[in-house]
Amino acid sequence: MAIVLGPGISVGAGINIGGGFAPSADLVYNLDAANYSALPVSGSTVVGTGSYPITVSNSTSRLAWGSSNGGVFTFTGADGSTTDVMYGGPNWVTGQSYTVFMVYQASVTVPGRLLNTNDEASKDWLMGLYNGFPDTFYPNFSVNLPGSGADTVWHFGWATWNDTTSTGQLWTATNTQPTTYSYSDTSGSGGGFNQLRMFSRSGGVEVQTGSIGLVQAYSGVLTTADIQGLYAQYKTRFGY
């Protein structure tokens, strides 16, 4: 069971003491811009039970941290490839059920991939925005790969993978709490990611401009109550 000791400090899952919300699966990776006042230092450890380091390269200054909405990471600039990158987290390509939770906002100046696996050698994985369109989830097959619906509002997304049933689901929200998943599909070819890469595809191509408030990885499939609890915790920060 979980004991939350003030905001952002938890042990296990299930009991909430003194603020914060503790879902039923462990929060392994918690890259939240609210925990920073600038871009993370490359090699520093990200909050979460996994103690994963983050890699940051920003030689052309396309990455930035901003104070709006309690803290956001942004990516700006023109189309094409980039060497500016930020990635980290677990290698859950196979054998792991998970949930990735992200809050994000598009800037359709450059449409590409917002959150991607850093290493595509085994599986192609992406989430969030694809070519500027929100509510994407592709865990090596299409749970939802949209071709329309671009906007610039804040989006909440929970991408889940059940490794036992080979089922991928995507829960989505903007100004209303989600009550069920928005998209679901099953494929034996599906799976996970090898670290989470922000704002571009592996190799620095398919750049996507925009903003990310947080990226969290949980070591299991979150329940409806978990997802609704997280929405309630973060909705005010992002204007809902």
C-alpha positions in Angstrom: 0.0 0.0 0.0 1.1 3.6 -0.6 1.9 6.2 2.0 2.2 9.8 0.6 4.3 12.0 2.8 3.6 15.4 1.5 3.5 16.2 -2.3 5.7 14.1 -4.5 7.0 11.6 -1.8 5.4 8.2 -1.8 6.0 4.7 -0.6 4.0 2.0 -2.5 0.5 2.8 -3.5 -3.0 3.1 -2.0 -3.0 5.3 1.2 -2.8 9.1 1.0 -1.5 11.0 3.9 -1.1 14.8 4.0 -1.6 15.7 0.3 -0.9 14.3 -3.1 -2.5 11.3 -4.7 -1.1 7.8 -4.7 -2.3 5.5 -7.6 -2.3 1.7 -7.3 0.9 1.2 -9.3 4.3 2.4 -8.5 5.4 5.8 -10.0 8.7 4.7 -11.5 9.6 7.8 -13.5 8.2 11.3 -12.8 9.6 14.0 -15.1 7.5 16.9 -14.0 8.5 20.4 -15.0 7.1 21.7 -11.7 10.0 20.1 -10.0 12.5 22.3 -11.9 13.4 25.9 -12.4 15.4 25.3 -15.5 16.1 22.4 -17.8 17.3 19.3 -16.0 21.0 18.8 -15.7 22.0 16.0 -18.1 22.8 12.9 -16.0 20.8 13.9 -13.0 18.3 11.5 -11.5 14.6 12.0 -12.1 12.1 11.6 -9.2 10.5 8.2 -9.0 11.2 4.7 -7.6 13.2 3.8 -10.6 16.0 6.4 -10.0 16.5 6.8 -13.7 18.9 9.5 -15.1 17.9 11.9 -17.8 19.9 12.9 -20.8 19.6 16.5 -22.0 21.3 18.1 -25.1 20.4 21.6 -26.1 23.2 23.0 -28.3 20.8 25.0 -30.5 18.6 26.1 -27.6 15.3 24.7 -29.0 14.5 23.2 -25.6 13.4 25.5 -22.7 11.8 25.5 -19.3 9.1 28.0 -18.5 7.2 28.9 -15.4 3.6 28.9 -16.8 1.2 26.3 -15.5 3.5 25.6 -12.6 6.3 24.7 -14.9 6.5 23.4 -18.6 9.1 22.1 -21.0 8.9 23.6 -24.5 10.4 23.0 -27.9 10.4 25.6 -30.6 12.0 26.3 -33.9 11.8 25.2 -37.5 11.1 21.8 -39.3 13.7 19.2 -40.0 16.0 17.2 -37.7 17.4 18.3 -34.3 20.3 17.5 -32.0 18.4 19.0 -29.0 16.8 16.2 -27.0 15.7 15.1 -23.6 15.1 11.5 -22.7 15.1 9.0 -19.9 13.2 6.3 -18.1 12.9 2.6 -18.1 13.4 0.0 -20.8 10.0 -1.6 -21.0 10.0 -2.9 -24.5 8.7 -6.3 -23.5 7.4 -8.2 -20.5 6.0 -5.2 -18.6 2.5 -3.8 -18.1 2.6 0.0 -17.7 0.8 3.3 -17.8 2.4 6.5 -19.3 0.7 9.7 -18.2 1.4 12.9 -20.0 0.0 16.5 -20.0 0.8 18.3 -23.2 -0.1 21.2 -25.5 0.6 21.4 -29.2 2.3 24.1 -31.2 1.7 23.1 -34.7 4.5 25.2 -36.1 6.3 21.9 -36.7 4.2 18.7 -36.6 5.9 15.4 -35.8 6.1 13.1 -32.8 5.8 14.5 -29.3 6.7 11.5 -27.1 8.6 8.6 -28.6 10.7 5.6 -27.7 14.3 6.7 -27.7 15.4 3.4 -29.3 13.3 1.9 -32.1 15.5 -1.2 -32.6 12.8 -3.5 -31.2 9.5 -1.6 -31.3 8.1 1.7 -32.6 6.3 3.5 -29.8 4.8 7.0 -29.7 2.2 8.9 -27.7 0.5 12.3 -27.5 0.9 14.3 -30.7 1.4 12.8 -34.2 1.8 15.3 -37.0 0.2 17.9 -34.7 -2.8 15.8 -33.9 -3.6 14.9 -30.3 -4.7 11.6 -28.6 -2.1 9.4 -30.3 -1.0 6.0 -29.0 1.1 3.6 -31.0 2.7 0.8 -29.0 4.1 -0.8 -32.1 0.6 -0.9 -33.6 -2.2 1.6 -33.9 -4.4 2.0 -30.9 -5.1 5.5 -32.2 -3.2 7.3 -35.0 -5.2 10.4 -35.7 -5.3 12.4 -39.0 -7.3 15.4 -37.8 -8.2 17.4 -34.7 -5.3 19.7 -34.2 -5.7 22.3 -31.5 -3.7 24.2 -28.9 -5.5 23.3 -25.6 -3.9 21.3 -22.8 -4.4 17.5 -23.2 -4.2 14.8 -20.6 -3.3 11.3 -21.9 -2.9 8.0 -20.1 -1.5 5.2 -22.4 -1.8 1.8 -20.9 -0.4 -1.6 -21.9 -1.6 -4.9 -20.4 1.2 -7.3 -21.2 -0.9 -10.3 -20.2 -3.7 -9.6 -22.6 -1.6 -7.7 -25.2 -4.1 -4.8 -24.9 -3.3 -1.1 -25.4 -5.7 1.6 -24.2 -5.7 5.3 -24.3 -7.6 7.5 -21.8 -7.9 11.2 -22.8 -9.2 14.4 -21.2 -9.2 18.1 -21.5 -11.8 20.0 -19.4 -13.8 17.0 -18.3 -12.8 14.0 -16.1 -12.5 10.8 -18.1 -14.9 8.0 -17.2 -13.6 5.3 -19.6 -10.9 4.7 -22.1 -11.2 6.6 -25.5 -9.4 4.0 -27.6 -8.5 0.3 -27.2 -7.0 -2.4 -29.3 -5.1 -5.7 -29.0 -2.1 -7.0 -30.9 0.6 -9.6 -30.1 3.1 -7.3 -31.7 2.5 -4.5 -29.2 4.6 -3.6 -26.2 6.6 -0.8 -24.7 9.4 1.6 -25.1 13.1 1.9 -24.4 13.3 5.3 -22.6 10.9 8.1 -23.3 12.1 10.8 -25.8 10.5 14.2 -25.9 9.7 16.3 -29.0 11.3 14.1 -31.7 11.6 10.6 -33.1 14.7 8.5 -32.5 17.6 10.0 -34.4 16.2 13.6 -34.0 13.8 13.5 -37.0 10.0 14.1 -37.1 10.3 17.1 -34.7 7.2 18.2 -32.9 7.0 21.7 -31.3 4.9 22.2 -28.3 4.9 22.0 -24.5 4.9 19.2 -21.9 4.0 19.7 -18.3 4.9 16.2 -17.1 5.6 12.7 -18.2 5.0 9.9 -15.6 5.6 6.1 -16.0 3.8 3.7 -13.7 4.7 0.0 -13.4 1.2 -1.3 -14.1 -2.2 -0.5 -15.7 -3.9 2.3 -13.7 -7.5 1.8 -12.7 -10.4 4.2 -13.5 -10.1 5.6 -10.0 -6.4 6.1 -10.4 -6.8 8.1 -13.6 -9.6 10.2 -12.2 -7.5 10.9 -9.1 -4.6 12.1 -11.2 -6.9 14.3 -13.3 -8.4 15.8 -10.2 -4.8 16.5 -8.9 -3.5 18.2 -12.0 -6.6 19.8 -13.7 -6.4 23.2 -12.0 -2.7 23.6 -12.8 -3.5 23.3 -16.5 -6.6 25.6 -16.5 -9.5 23.2 -16.0 
